[in-house]
Each structure stands twice: as C-alpha cells, then as structure tokens.
Amino acid sequence: MVRNLDINMLSKKPRLMAVISSAAGLLYVTAAVMQILEFMGIVSLWFLTPDLVTIFVLLVLAAVFLSGVSALRLRQKQAIAYPTAGLLLSALLFLLKLTILLTNALGWVLSFEDWQSWSVVMDIEPTLWTFPIVVVMFAAVFWHSDTTEKMENRVDTHDL
C-alpha cells in the first residue's frame, strides 16, 4: 500500500525534528573529522578516502542541518526548510557519488586499462554511507508522526 507522504508531517513534531536534524548534522561533522584525521595521516580507516572537497562538502551539509536546530526548537514554521534542504543536498551528493562508483565499476568490468587495479573500496566515501543513515532517521519521524496521528484519531470501541 502506497501512502501519501505529507511534508507537513515534519512540521508537526518540531522538537523531534530538531533532535533528528542535530543528529544528522553531528553525523556529517563526525564524518568530516574522520576524513580530516585520515587526510592528516593520524588514522587509517579502510572506508575513507581522504579528499579536501569531500571534507568541505560534509561540513557544508553539517552546517545546513545544524543551522535550523534552534529555529526548529522554537517551533518556527520556516525552519523546516533546513532539514529539507539538507536531505535534498545529501540525496544529490549520494546520487553523484553512486554514479561515479557505478561508472568506475563499469570500467573495471569492461577491463579498461586504467581500471585494472580499481576496487569498490576506493570509491566508498562518507557521502555514500551517511545518506542512508540520515534517510532512516528522518523516515522514523514520518513513521512516528503517522503512528501518533493514527492513535490520536482512533475511536475506542470500548467507550461505545
């Protein structure tokens, strides 16, 4: 069954949205810090490929999510634009990185000379693994809002 997702569901739980937006922002900050540590050679993690542009992008995404937290806590209606913009930017970057990964995989499958030593690990970047986490967090808000609304509208048959 396909349900209509109403963007207004997000604004019904502004404090929960503030918490989720804070968590998403902190996730992107953490990913950026891990990238910086990898870039400086302090840590060596298999799922990170140090890149200054990726660090900058992660910090911008973190800023977008974290910018709206105080406005969300104050229940300002326009504050919903921050997590929405963050999700859209995250999705675009995820799709871009996924496209790059798939085209590199195609080059490897076709045995092009420059792709002989390529592996999937070389293209795993934080924008690929942070986006699904953020989507799950925000999907929980939709689910929680929808479930709460159904419970509030439920008619108790014992009272009849």
Secondary structure, 3 states (H helix, E strand, C coil): CCCCCCCHHHHHCHHHHHHHHHHHHHHHHHHHHHHHHHHHCCCCCCCCCCCHHHHHHHHHHHHHHHHCHHHHHCCCHHHHHHHHHHHHHHHHHHHHHHHHHHHHHHHHHCCCHHHCCCCHHHHCCHHHHHHHHHHHHHHHHHHHHHHHHHHHHCCCHHHC
